[in-house]
């Protein structure tokens, strides 16, 4: 179970990172792609995806169940609070 959990967390972090970069690049309309890149949103997206992936694997359910339930928003709000408290720019 621990190997499966680790792979789920790593996979979810990779998917979250890819989603964040692709969404950012798709919406960016300037030549300088990374001007205005928000490290906070990217970190929260990657970390949140990893946490939700881990919880889903631990519970034995789909990530959609966790992300769309009450735990998903709770994870992202907690990450925002942690980021603002500990990792202020």
C-alpha positions in Angstrom: 0.0 0.0 0.0 2.8 2.5 0.8 4.4 2.0 -2.7 1.0 2.6 -4.3 0.4 5.7 -2.1 3.8 7.1 -3.0 3.2 6.6 -6.8 -0.2 8.2 -6.5 1.3 11.3 -4.7 4.1 11.6 -7.2 1.8 11.0 -10.2 -0.7 13.6 -9.0 2.0 16.1 -8.4 3.3 15.7 -11.9 -0.2 16.0 -13.4 -0.9 19.0 -11.2 2.3 20.7 -12.4 1.6 19.9 -16.0 -1.9 21.2 -15.7 -0.7 24.4 -14.1 1.9 25.0 -16.8 -0.4 24.2 -19.7 -3.2 26.3 -18.4 -0.9 29.2 -17.8 0.7 28.9 -21.2 -2.6 28.6 -23.0 -3.9 31.8 -21.3 -0.7 33.8 -21.8 -0.8 36.1 -24.8 2.6 37.7 -24.7 6.1 36.8 -26.1 7.6 36.6 -22.6 5.8 33.5 -21.4 6.9 33.6 -17.8 6.4 37.3 -17.1 3.8 37.5 -14.3 4.1 33.7 -13.5 2.5 33.2 -10.1 4.7 30.8 -8.1 2.1 30.7 -5.3 -0.7 29.4 -7.5 1.7 26.9 -9.1 2.9 25.6 -5.8 -0.6 25.3 -4.4 -1.8 23.5 -7.5 1.0 20.9 -7.5 0.9 20.4 -3.7 -2.9 20.2 -3.6 -2.9 17.7 -6.4 -0.4 15.5 -4.6 -2.3 15.6 -1.4 -5.6 14.8 -3.0 -4.0 12.0 -4.9 -2.6 10.6 -1.7 -5.9 10.8 0.1 -7.8 9.2 -2.7 -5.3 6.3 -2.9 -5.4 5.9 0.9 -9.2 5.9 0.9 -9.4 3.7 -2.2 -11.6 6.1 -4.2 -11.2 8.2 -7.3 -9.4 11.5 -7.1 -12.7 13.1 -8.3 -14.5 12.0 -5.2 -11.9 13.7 -3.0 -11.4 16.8 -5.1 -15.2 17.5 -5.5 -16.1 16.7 -1.9 -15.5 18.8 1.1 -11.9 17.7 1.4 -10.7 19.3 -1.9 -11.5 22.9 -1.1 -10.2 22.3 2.5 -6.8 21.1 1.2 -6.4 24.1 -1.1 -7.5 26.6 1.6 -5.1 25.0 4.1 -2.3 25.2 1.5 -3.0 28.9 0.9 -2.8 29.6 4.6 0.4 27.7 5.0 2.0 29.4 2.0 1.0 32.8 3.2 2.2 32.1 6.7 5.5 30.3 6.0 6.5 31.1 2.4 5.6 34.7 2.0 7.4 36.2 -1.0 
